[in-house]
Structures are given as C-alpha cells and as structure tokens.
C-alpha cells in the first residue's frame, strides 16, 4: 500500500529504551515505531535520563493492539489457581520466581502487584527481553510470567502452562 519497500528492525533490550531511543535518532518522516506503554509511560518515570520526552518527541498514530495480560505458571510449580499460588508462596517463602522482559516492564509491575495483593514475596528474574523470559518459563527455569493472552493461550490450551489470572 505504501508503494515502497518496508524494512523492519527489532531493537530489543533495556525495557524498550534502546529501541525507543533508536526511533528518536532515526526520525526522518519515514520511520514508524511500534512501542508498548512501557517505553512511553513507565520508563520516563523510572529513568530521568531515558533520553526522550514521550509527549514532545513522538506523534501518536494509532493503537495497534489491546489485549489482556495473563499470569501463567509452569505446571512444575504445582499450582492451578491464585489461591493455590498464595498458599504455596506462603508455605515456601522466597521460593517462587517470576520473570519479565526487564526491570520496570509491564510484566514486572503486574507480577509484583499480584504478589503484593496476595501478601507474598517472589523473586523477580529480569531477562533482556520478553522472548528469553517466556522461553525460560516454558523450560521451567522460572515459575511465573505475565504475558499477552495472544501468546499464552496456545500454551495454556495445550497444558504447557497454567493460566492463573488475567487483567
């Protein structure tokens, strides 16, 4: 539809800071970026030197996708509900782990909010990006992860993951 080639560059890392800074540096009127709320809302609040102003440096075009997030567990953890997660975490303090695509990402903050709401603690394991964190969950290296329902549904349906709750 654009009548010209399109080059897609995935610039992952640092909770989307790297890609968002790259987007700003390459602004030429032809460059479009696809970012999540993490890079435009959470990071500027956490990092005073984020390198961009989300309100001044970018022009919002459209919402591409709005999907619920799901807290999923590796079956190896042995819990099948939020109440079972709460009971297990209380009985085994510090033994539950949850991963994220980095500090301050939506997955990190939502998982931490769930733990706070349950009144339990869990060890946060930040990864360089969502892909490695999700793979670690599937491999049983971490117990929990918060991810889009689009990505988690096939794994929950197949029994590879247990869906515990959704936003």
N, C-alpha and C positions, 0 to 999 in steps of 0.2 A: 504494500500500500504506500510505502514511502518512496518507492521508485529508486532506491539505492540500497547498497549492502548495509547490514547492521552487524556490528562487532559487539559481542557480549564479553565483558571482563568481570570475573568474580574476584573481588578484593576482600577476602575474609580476614578476620583477626581483630584483636583488641576490642571486642564487643561492638564491632562495626565501625569503630573510629577510623581505621585505616582506609576502608572503602569510602566513607563519607568525606574524609579529607581529600582523597584522590578525586572524588567527584567535584569538589570545590576547585581544586587546582586545574582540572581539565574543562572547566566551564567555557564553552565556545559557542553556545547557542544550538549545538547539535547533540550535545551529550545529555542523556537522560539517566537518572539514577532511580533504583528501586531500593528503598530503605524501610526498616521497621521502626516502630516507635522508640526502640532502644536508642538508636543513634540520634534521634531528634528531640527526645524528651528526657530520657534518663541520664545519658552521658553528659550533656551540658550541666546538669545539676550536680553530678558527681565529680566532674573534672573541670576546674576553672580554665585549664589550658587545653581544652578539647580542640581548639584550632578553627572553630567556626561558630557562627551565630545562626541557629536553625531558623529564626524568624527573618533575618536580614539577608542571609547568604543563599537561600534556596526559594524557589517558587513551587508551591504545591500544585500538582496537576490533578491527581485522582487517587482514590482508594482502589487498589487492585484486588485485595483480598481481605476478608474479615472472617476469621474462623475461630471457634472456641479452642482454648488450650485444654489439654488433658494431663492429669497427673497419672503417670503409668509406672508400674513396678515390674521388675524382673520376677518371674514366678519363683525363682530360687529364694527370694526373701520369705515366701510362705504366707503372705497376706493377700486377702481378696476383697477388703473393704477398708474404708477410712477408719472405722472403729477397730479393726484388727491391726491396722498400721499404728494407731495410737497406743493400743495395748502392747504391741511388740516393742515400740520405741521406749515406752515407759519401763518395760521389763528389761530392756537391753540398752541402757543409756550410752550414747556415743557410738553405737554400732551401725546405725542406719546411715547410708550415704546417698546423696543426690548429686547429680551432675548438671552442668549448664555449659552453654557456649561461651562463658566468660563471666567475670565479676560484673554485676550490675545489669545483666541481661534480664529480659522478661522472665525467662525460665528460672534464673537465680532468685529474683524477687518474689515470684509467685510461690515457688517451693518454700522459700523462707517464711512467707506469710502463712502458708499452710502449717508449717511446723510451729510457728508462734501461736496460731489459732488452736492447735491441738495441745499446746503447752509442753512440747517435747523438743529435744535437740537432735540434730542430724548433721553430719559432716558434709560441707559443701566441697565438691571437687570440680573446679573450673577447668574447662578444656579450651583449646584455641578457637574452636568454633562448634556449632551445633552438630555437624556430621560426626566428628570423633566422639562427642559426648553420647550421641544416640547409639553409635556402634558399641561403645563401652557398656551401655545399658543392655543391649541385645546380647552381648558376650557375658553378662553377669559380673562385670567389673565394678559396677555401681548398682545401687538398689532401685533408685527412683529417678525420674526425669519428667519435666514439664515440656510438652511439645504440642504442636498443632494437631488437631483431630484428623486432618488430612493425611498426615504422616503416620499417626499412631493407629488409626482404625484397622488397616490390614493386619497389623501385628497383634492387635487385641483380638480380632476375629479369628486369627489362626492359632491363638493360645500362646504365642511367643511372649506376649506382655499381658499384664493385668491392668485394666482401667480402674482407677480408684475414685476419680472425681474430675469434674470439668468446670471451666469458668463459664 
